Amino acid sequence: AILAASQMLQSWVSVALVAGVIVAAFIGTMIGKRIVKKHLAA
């Protein structure tokens, strides 16, 4: 039972990591676009 629980936890952690990377990349793209627009406007 402990082994199964640790395996489930590992799979959930990997899913959370992938989701976090996608969200971080999306936020980085949004911030990057805003910075580029400011530089182009200035």
Secondary structure, DSSP 8 states (H G I E B T S, - for coil): -HHHHHHHHHHHHHHHHHHHHHHHHHHHHHHHHHHHHHHHH-
